[in-house]
Amino acid sequence: MDPALVMAVIYAESQFDPMAVSPKGAVGLMQLSPIVTRELGIIDPFDPQVNIDGGVRYLKNLLDTFDGDQELALAAYNAGPTQIYRHNGVPPFKETREYLKRVFYYLTFYQKNPIS
């Protein structure tokens, strides 16, 4: 997994706040939803190491599902895979489109400024 992509998702999702909670109940650094947390068998999604491990596994699964297409995988990470199938691509949700812009902006930043 590209570390710059992981950093970009974390920044876009929580701005590196391990205690972040979204209005929809997603938690932690990578903002794992209750459903994803359950599916991955995560006990403490606020533990940064556990949260990142789960988020990376989920993102990798989405990248595999969408044949490496980062845009579709990230849109699915934000809106859910069902929405990608329902809309035959990136859904027309303002939140998802803004999310993609943020993640790709941060991805470029972290690719140019790797953290060692």
C-alpha positions in Angstrom: 0.0 0.0 0.0 1.3 3.4 -0.9 2.2 5.2 2.4 1.3 8.6 0.8 -2.2 7.3 0.0 -2.7 6.1 3.5 -1.5 9.5 4.9 -3.8 11.3 2.5 -6.8 9.3 3.6 -6.0 9.8 7.3 -5.6 13.5 6.9 -8.8 13.8 4.8 -10.8 11.6 7.2 -9.6 12.8 10.7 -6.8 15.3 10.3 -4.8 12.8 12.4 -7.2 12.9 15.4 -7.3 9.3 16.7 -10.4 10.2 18.8 -12.4 11.6 15.8 -16.0 10.6 15.5 -18.1 11.5 12.5 -21.9 12.4 12.7 -22.5 9.0 11.0 -20.5 7.1 13.7 -17.2 6.5 11.9 -14.3 6.6 14.3 -10.6 7.0 14.6 -7.8 8.0 12.3 -9.2 6.4 9.2 -12.9 6.9 10.2 -14.0 3.3 10.2 -17.7 2.9 10.1 -19.4 0.6 12.6 -20.2 -1.9 9.8 -16.5 -2.0 8.6 -15.3 -2.3 12.2 -17.6 -5.3 12.7 -16.7 -6.9 9.4 -12.9 -6.6 10.2 -13.3 -7.9 13.7 -11.9 -4.7 15.2 -12.4 -4.5 19.0 -10.9 -1.0 19.7 -11.2 1.2 16.6 -9.8 4.1 18.6 -6.4 2.4 19.0 -4.4 4.1 16.2 -2.4 1.0 15.2 -5.6 -1.1 15.0 -7.5 1.6 13.2 -4.8 2.1 10.6 -4.4 -1.6 10.1 -8.1 -2.0 9.6 -8.4 1.0 7.3 -5.5 -0.1 5.2 -7.0 -3.6 4.9 -10.4 -2.1 3.9 -8.8 0.3 1.4 -6.7 -2.5 -0.1 -9.9 -4.6 -0.5 -11.6 -1.7 -2.3 -8.6 -1.2 -4.6 -8.7 -4.9 -5.4 -12.4 -4.8 -6.0 -12.1 -1.9 -8.4 -9.0 -3.2 -10.2 -6.6 -0.6 -8.7 -8.8 2.4 -9.7 -7.9 4.8 -6.8 -10.8 7.2 -7.7 -13.4 4.4 -7.4 -11.8 2.8 -4.4 -11.7 6.2 -2.5 -15.2 7.0 -3.6 -16.3 3.6 -2.2 -14.3 4.3 1.0 -16.3 7.5 1.4 -19.8 6.6 0.1 -19.8 2.8 0.3 -19.2 0.3 -2.5 -22.9 -0.1 -3.1 -23.1 3.6 -4.3 -20.3 2.9 -6.9 -22.3 0.1 -8.4 -25.6 2.0 -8.2 -24.2 5.0 -10.0 -21.9 3.0 -12.3 -18.9 5.0 -11.1 -18.3 7.9 -8.7 -21.7 8.9 -7.2 -22.9 12.5 -7.8 -22.7 13.3 -4.1 -21.1 16.7 -3.3 -19.5 15.2 -0.2 -17.9 12.4 -2.1 -16.6 14.6 -4.9 -15.1 17.0 -2.4 -13.6 14.1 -0.5 -11.9 12.9 -3.6 -10.4 16.4 -4.3 -9.1 16.5 -0.8 -7.6 13.1 -0.8 -5.9 13.6 -4.2 -4.6 17.0 -3.1 -3.1 15.4 0.1 -1.8 12.4 -1.9 0.2 14.7 -4.2 1.5 16.6 -1.1 2.6 13.4 0.6 4.2 12.0 -2.5 6.3 15.2 -2.9 7.0 15.4 0.9 7.4 11.8 2.1 7.5 11.3 5.9 10.3 9.0 6.8 
